[in-house]
Amino acid sequence: MITAKNYKTQVVAYLNDVINGKVEEFKNSDAETIELVKKLHQNLHKCNNFAIEDNGKILNAGWTQLDSNSKLPFPIISIEYYCSDKSRLNKHLTLAMQSQNELKIYSFFTLTDNSKWKMSPISSSIITKPSKDALYKYGDLIQNNAISWMVECFEPETIELLKALSTIDMSAVLELMEALSCRNVYFESLEPVSDKVNEKRIKAGKIPFYETKILVINPNGKAVDKTDKGGTHASPRQHLRRGHIRRYATYSIWINNTVVGKAENGRVDKSYNVKEKSN
């Protein structure tokens, strides 16, 4: 079940430390790098934050295609998720910023053997194609820093880690965009943020907690199996895990893998909330 992990709060605190010269690997950074960090800090602080399923996976087969008008739900978003697979990557916070022709992605992460947040030294750009009507796969994935530069600066193991990080975070952003392209998928706040708690945190010199959003599915009034599926609750919640997209001529809809319970009791498990959307 998705919960607010507060990774955004942790990364904002980390960037504060970078700006204030408290992070060792940034102490000898040039002015241009610090200005970039300040810009990322500002954008992260004000953007909308989304939480998705572990390992950044939303779609069964990964992202496949988006139309040329596909956009982030907001010009700047962050996405948080936990990586539980066999890689060394652990916590993820991805900052995505969209302009007219480019989607820029910055990655922040922790490792299984090091709980301190780090910022990837490479960013990723996704260049969109100019065609207005065509369906296409987002292509032309460009690492801003050439592989030859990476070879000069990093050990082979680190290069493979950074490439894996970039791939995973780009996929998470694209899968979220593709899921939101379905007409029965929208988003809402996961849980309210306590003003009193944040007031205390700010007074104590800490970074406040931020509101977190999750994706929500409207089942559009489809019939649901009313037979007893078991479970410990008197009114079992509707559960789902990962799913796929069914495409029609003029629209797409989200299809659940597994549904348990009744739509009128719908809540979340794993990836999304499922409930009737009021008209």
Backbone hydrogen bonds, N-H to C=O, Kabsch-Sander energy under -0.5 kcal/mol:
donor,donor_aa,acceptor,acceptor_aa,energy
5,K,3,T,-0.6
10,Q,6,N,-1.6
11,V,7,Y,-2.6
12,V,8,K,-2.5
13,A,9,T,-1.9
14,Y,10,Q,-2.0
15,L,11,V,-2.7
16,N,12,V,-2.0
17,D,13,A,-1.9
18,V,14,Y,-2.0
19,I,15,L,-2.6
20,N,16,N,-2.0
21,G,18,V,-1.6
22,K,17,D,-3.3
23,V,17,D,-0.6
24,E,22,K,-0.6
26,F,23,V,-1.8
27,K,23,V,-0.5
27,K,24,E,-1.6
29,S,26,F,-1.8
34,I,30,D,-1.8
35,E,31,A,-2.2
36,L,32,E,-1.9
37,V,33,T,-2.3
38,K,34,I,-2.4
39,K,35,E,-2.0
40,L,36,L,-2.6
41,H,37,V,-2.7
42,Q,38,K,-2.3
43,N,39,K,-2.5
44,L,40,L,-2.8
45,H,41,H,-2.2
46,K,42,Q,-1.4
47,C,43,N,-1.2
48,N,76,I,-1.0
49,N,211,E,-0.7
50,F,78,S,-2.9
51,A,213,K,-2.5
52,I,80,E,-1.9
55,N,82,Y,-3.2
56,G,53,E,-1.7
57,K,54,D,-1.1
58,I,56,G,-0.5
60,N,243,G,-2.3
62,G,59,L,-0.9
66,L,136,Y,-2.0
68,S,134,A,-1.0
70,S,67,D,-2.1
77,I,96,A,-2.3
78,S,48,N,-2.2
79,I,94,T,-2.2
80,E,50,F,-2.9
81,Y,92,H,-1.7
83,C,90,N,-2.8
84,S,82,Y,-0.7
90,N,110,T,-2.6
92,H,81,Y,-2.2
93,L,108,F,-2.4
94,T,79,I,-2.7
95,L,106,Y,-2.7
96,A,77,I,-2.9
96,A,94,T,-0.6
97,M,104,K,-2.7
98,Q,75,P,-2.9
99,S,102,E,-3.0
103,L,126,I,-2.1
104,K,97,M,-3.1
104,K,102,E,-0.5
105,I,124,S,-2.8
106,Y,95,L,-2.6
108,F,93,L,-1.9
109,F,118,K,-2.3
110,T,91,K,-1.5
111,L,114,N,-2.2
112,T,88,R,-2.6
114,N,111,L,-1.4
118,K,109,F,-2.2
120,S,107,S,-2.8
124,S,105,I,-2.4
125,S,142,I,-2.0
126,I,103,L,-2.3
127,I,125,S,-0.6
127,I,139,G,-0.6
127,I,140,D,-0.7
128,T,101,N,-1.4
128,T,126,I,-0.6
136,Y,66,L,-1.4
142,I,125,S,-2.3
143,Q,141,L,-0.5
144,N,123,S,-1.7
144,N,142,I,-0.6
146,A,144,N,-0.5
150,M,146,A,-1.8
151,V,147,I,-2.6
152,E,148,S,-1.5
153,C,149,W,-1.3
154,F,150,M,-2.7
159,I,155,E,-2.2
160,E,156,P,-2.2
161,L,157,E,-1.8
162,L,158,T,-2.6
163,K,159,I,-2.4
164,A,160,E,-2.2
165,L,161,L,-2.5
166,S,162,L,-2.5
167,T,163,K,-2.2
168,I,164,A,-2.6
169,D,165,L,-2.5
170,M,166,S,-2.3
171,S,167,T,-2.2
172,A,168,I,-2.1
173,V,169,D,-1.9
174,L,170,M,-2.5
175,E,171,S,-2.8
176,L,172,A,-1.9
177,M,173,V,-2.2
178,E,174,L,-2.5
179,A,175,E,-2.6
180,L,176,L,-2.2
181,S,177,M,-0.7
181,S,178,E,-0.6
182,C,179,A,-1.6
183,R,252,S,-2.7
185,V,182,C,-1.5
186,Y,216,V,-2.8
188,E,214,I,-1.9
190,L,212,T,-3.6
191,E,212,T,-0.5
198,N,194,S,-2.1
199,E,195,D,-2.4
200,K,196,K,-2.0
201,R,197,V,-2.2
202,I,198,N,-2.7
203,K,199,E,-2.2
204,A,200,K,-1.6
205,G,202,I,-1.6
206,K,201,R,-3.3
213,K,49,N,-3.0
214,I,188,E,-2.5
216,V,186,Y,-3.8
217,I,273,N,-3.4
218,N,184,N,-2.8
222,K,219,P,-1.5
239,H,237,R,-0.5
239,H,260,V,-1.4
243,G,58,I,-1.3
244,H,255,I,-2.1
246,R,253,I,-2.7
247,R,245,I,-0.6
248,Y,251,Y,-3.0
253,I,246,R,-2.3
255,I,244,H,-3.0
257,N,242,R,-0.8
260,V,239,H,-0.9
262,K,236,P,-1.1
265,N,262,K,-1.3
266,G,263,A,-1.9
267,R,238,Q,-0.9
269,D,272,Y,-0.9
271,S,240,L,-0.6
271,S,269,D,-1.9
272,Y,269,D,-0.7
273,N,215,L,-2.1
274,V,267,R,-0.6
275,K,217,I,-2.1
278,S,276,E,-0.6
